[in-house]
Amino acid sequence: MRVFFFHSVLCFVLVTILFRMEAPPLPYNALTTSLCFVCLFTGCWLSSWFYRRSYFRKLPKAVGLLIFFLKELLMANLKIAFDIVTPRYYMKPTVIALPLQVRTDLEITLLACIISLTPGTLSIDVSRDRRILYVHALYVKHNDLEKLKYHIKHGFERRLLALTS
């Protein structure tokens, strides 16, 4: 995880330096900036073969977590937008106690942030023994708390554990 973060920061700094030159070699827009970042990151990723072999297994998992998060973000935004536009009130808010498999502070923080970034859910608190995360959810159909817990545990938490372990 540290190598991934280091490579991300390194590529960001290099792209920033590249486009802050007096006469940048490429036009400065979102497409060329993104392509430069991806090319530099790919170079760092391929060079990591010499010093960190587990990095090749973790990068696809990080991309998978990002894609899953973006899909959930889109679906939650559409659900909330539909609820706002329609005259009927679809929200059934509740607070659930989610038992955690993640143990480290980083894993708990990342999971809580991912849950809070998704519209319709909010991480409230973590128990003192760090085994339960309290989550406020706006949409719980038919008081089916187990389905919501399953969705969070086998969606976000499973992918996060695969990335950090």
Secondary structure, 3 states (H helix, E strand, C coil): CHHHHHHHHHHHHHHHHHHCCCCCCCCCCHHHHHHHHHHHHHHHHHHHHHCCCCHHHHHHHHHHHHHHHHHHHHHHHHHHHHHHHCCCCCCECEEEEEECCCCCHHHHHHHHHHHHHCCCEEEEEECCCCCEEEEEECECHHHCHHHHHHHHHHHHHHHHHHHHC
